[in-house]
Amino acid sequence: MTSFALREFRRELSGITGRVQHSGERVIVSRNGKPAFAVVPVDDLEALQRLEDEIDLADARKARSERGRNISLKKARKALRL
């Protein structure tokens, strides 16, 4: 993984974009010496989103299987003042 300071990233944006898009390189951009954001190929982003969806689905299934006190939507809205 390659790192660039924000100023250098701005100056080299076109070349960095090509490296990420065509070579699959991941780039960390730092601001004031601290990592600020990453530039990653779309395939990496899509894989991350699929993983997050799988985790959310597993959490939802677990929550549905847990026993506990259930309340109606009407009562929940009233309790939350919605």
ABEGO torsion letter per residue (X at the ends): XBBBBAAAAAAAAAAAAAAAAAAGBBBBBBBGGBBABBBBBAAAAAAAAAAAAAAAAAAAAAAAABBEBBBBAAAAAAAAGX
